[in-house]
Amino acid sequence: MRKVWVIGGAAVGLGMGFVMLLVVGVYIVAGNLVNGVTAGSRGLAKGAVPAAYKQLVQRWGNLCPALSPALLAAQLYQESGWNPTVVSPADARGIAQFIPSTWATHGIDGNGDGKRDIWDPNDAIPSAASYDCELAKYVKDVPGNTSENMLAAYNAGAYRVIRAGGVPAISETQNYVKRIRSLEQSFAAPVTRIDPTRQAAGAIAFAQRKLGTPYLWGGNGTADQGGRFDCSGLTKAAYEKVGITLPRVANDQYNAGPHPSRDQLLPGDLVFFSDDLTDSRAIRHVGIYVGGGYMIDAPRSGAVIRFDPVDTPDYFGATRVTEDGAKALPTTV
């Protein structure tokens, strides 16, 4: 839930049959698409990295072959949610969440101002990339995927990775590697078409049954709220119905999967809107795409859940929600 903007013009004459045709189309199209997102993309998805950090992530994310801008972005998002002032209970600090003792040996002066400042993203982001690549060198001869061994070394230490001959059998480390690799898909610019998900039709069907329900700011559809929703409450409930748990607010939901371009939208994709088209953290509205240029959304106070057009000046982008993508999202960002 973010500040909701009124999306003008409800679609007239769109009925149940229209939506169900689009839902069936999800599965027809599914058989004709290339599976998954091609790995190894060196570019970043539109707006996924806040504009203030995009150039840093793009530059330093290409520091070594084991790293990519999307992988570096996924790490930073997982660690801090792009917050340069956060401090963890373990005293990890800043946007890259360095422990002071690690910073003392691995922090670099990324912007060349003569200081190594743990709180300055211009130092911390280059330091995170430099540290990743240093770890990649330590584990370069270890069997398996070098990038995943590098991430495991970041979490558990290079010695454990070398001793285990790969990602060690430590649940925290294995989950860390899986989360970052899944989140990577949310930050990478796709280089091919993305498969629709099998849950898309069910999410649309849920939203369709809520058409005409009055909007409620902060609404989650509970009985005490009269079954009412706000925009992100509706999308969360729709995907929860098909077994996928999304974060509560719209700008966190944006990272629940890869990002199809406007001409690749399929029914079930989440579509997002913002006053700042360079920063996904500024997203303030979300709906569920149903095809034909329309979405189902809960637009604003005084309105009802309805069909609205997606092609407005503040259209930000879309997310094809995946189970792994949703599970990878940090609980707090």
Secondary structure by P-SEA (a helix, b strand, c coil): cccccccccccccccaaaaaaaaaaaaaaccccccccccccccccccccccccaaaaaaaccccccccaaaaaaaaaacccccccccccccccccccccccccccccccccccccccccccccaaaaaaaaaaaaaaaaccccccaaaaaaaaacccaaaaaaaccccccaaaaaaaaaaaaaccccccccbbbbbbcaaaaaaaaaaaaccccccccccccccccccccaaaaaaaaaaaaccccccccccccccbbbbccccccccbbbbbcccccccccccbbbbbcccccccccccccccccccccccccccccccccaaaaaaccccc
